[in-house]
Amino acid sequence: MSKPAIHSIESISQAVELYFQALHECDLAKFDQVFHPSSSLFDSSNVVFTAMPVAEYRKVISQRPSPRGAGQAREDQLISIDLLSADAGVAKVQLRIHDKVFVDHLNFARVDGRFMIAAKIWHEVV
């Protein structure tokens, strides 16, 4: 694996960690660091398709009690990273938010020298 690829994987891993922190803490400063302002989120459950602009998701996070504040320990894991190029990749993650467990595919793009989420597709597994 080339150095740029290793560096990209490390950088995406760091962005995933920031994502986990943002959602566990409902921290909007961290949220804004990891989500690109024009990103979108998607889900398809029970034949219902949901598409949500990041501003709407940000509002959900701002109004949701944080798992950390509720005393919930972090339960998250980075499952895989697949690089599309040195500037784009997809991370598959799993995390618990309160009583729900989600699997997310986070699509990252390098923006101004750092990786940010350009799109998220999720599925609730529990």
C-alpha positions as CSV (number, residue, x, y, z in Angstrom):
1,M,0.0,0.0,0.0
2,S,1.4,3.4,-0.9
3,K,2.1,6.2,1.6
4,P,-0.8,8.4,0.3
5,A,-3.2,5.5,0.7
6,I,-2.0,4.8,4.3
7,H,-2.3,8.5,5.1
8,S,-5.8,8.6,3.7
9,I,-6.9,5.6,5.7
10,E,-5.5,7.1,8.9
11,S,-7.2,10.4,8.1
12,I,-10.5,8.8,7.4
13,S,-10.1,6.8,10.7
14,Q,-9.6,10.0,12.6
15,A,-12.7,11.5,10.9
16,V,-14.7,8.5,11.9
17,E,-13.6,8.9,15.5
18,L,-14.8,12.5,15.3
19,Y,-18.1,11.3,13.9
20,F,-18.5,8.9,16.8
21,Q,-17.8,11.6,19.3
22,A,-20.2,14.1,17.7
23,L,-23.1,11.7,17.8
24,H,-22.4,10.3,21.2
25,E,-22.0,13.8,22.7
26,C,-24.5,15.6,20.4
27,D,-21.7,18.1,20.0
28,L,-22.5,20.4,17.1
29,A,-19.0,21.8,16.9
30,K,-17.6,18.3,16.2
31,F,-20.6,17.6,13.9
32,D,-19.7,20.7,11.8
33,Q,-16.1,19.5,11.6
34,V,-17.0,16.1,10.2
35,F,-20.1,16.8,8.0
36,H,-19.7,18.9,4.9
37,P,-22.4,21.6,4.9
38,S,-23.8,20.3,1.6
39,S,-23.9,16.6,2.6
40,S,-27.1,14.5,2.6
41,L,-28.3,11.5,4.5
42,F,-30.3,8.5,3.2
43,D,-32.1,5.5,4.6
44,S,-34.4,2.9,3.1
45,S,-36.3,0.9,5.7
46,N,-39.5,-1.1,5.2
47,V,-39.8,0.2,1.6
48,V,-39.7,3.8,2.9
49,F,-37.0,6.0,1.4
50,T,-35.7,8.9,3.5
51,A,-33.4,11.6,2.1
52,M,-32.4,14.4,4.5
53,P,-30.1,17.4,4.0
54,V,-27.5,17.7,6.7
55,A,-29.1,20.9,8.1
56,E,-32.2,18.9,9.0
57,Y,-30.0,16.2,10.6
58,R,-28.1,18.8,12.5
59,K,-31.4,20.0,14.0
60,V,-32.2,16.5,15.1
61,I,-28.9,16.2,16.8
62,S,-29.3,19.6,18.5
63,Q,-32.6,18.5,20.0
64,R,-31.7,15.0,21.0
65,P,-30.5,14.1,24.5
66,S,-26.9,12.9,24.1
67,P,-26.2,9.3,24.9
68,R,-23.2,10.5,26.9
69,G,-25.5,12.8,29.0
70,A,-27.8,9.8,29.6
71,G,-24.8,7.8,31.0
72,Q,-24.6,5.5,28.0
73,A,-21.1,4.2,27.3
74,R,-19.9,4.5,23.7
75,E,-20.7,1.4,21.7
76,D,-19.2,2.0,18.2
77,Q,-16.8,0.3,15.8
78,L,-15.1,1.1,12.5
79,I,-15.8,-2.0,10.4
80,S,-14.0,-1.1,7.2
81,I,-12.6,1.6,5.0
82,D,-12.5,1.3,1.2
83,L,-10.5,4.0,-0.6
84,L,-11.8,5.2,-4.0
85,S,-8.8,7.4,-4.4
86,A,-6.3,9.3,-2.1
87,D,-9.1,11.9,-1.8
88,A,-12.3,9.8,-1.4
89,G,-13.4,6.8,0.6
90,V,-16.2,4.9,2.3
91,A,-16.2,3.8,5.9
92,K,-18.6,1.2,7.2
93,V,-19.4,1.7,10.9
94,Q,-21.7,0.4,13.6
95,L,-22.9,2.4,16.6
96,R,-25.5,2.5,19.3
97,I,-27.6,5.7,19.9
98,H,-29.7,5.1,23.0
99,D,-31.7,1.9,22.4
100,K,-31.0,1.7,18.6
101,V,-28.1,0.2,16.7
102,F,-27.2,1.5,13.3
103,V,-24.9,0.5,10.5
104,D,-23.7,3.5,8.4
105,H,-21.8,3.9,5.2
106,L,-20.0,7.2,5.5
107,N,-18.8,8.6,2.1
108,F,-15.8,10.8,2.7
109,A,-14.2,13.4,0.4
110,R,-11.1,15.4,1.1
111,V,-12.1,19.1,1.4
112,D,-9.6,21.8,2.1
113,G,-7.0,19.2,3.2
114,R,-9.3,17.1,5.5
115,F,-11.8,14.4,5.1
116,M,-15.5,15.3,5.6
117,I,-18.7,13.3,5.2
118,A,-20.2,14.0,1.8
119,A,-23.0,11.5,2.2
120,K,-24.3,9.0,4.7
121,I,-26.6,6.0,4.2
122,W,-27.7,4.2,7.3
123,H,-29.8,1.3,8.4
124,E,-31.2,0.6,11.8
125,V,-30.4,-3.0,12.8
126,V,-31.9,-3.1,16.3
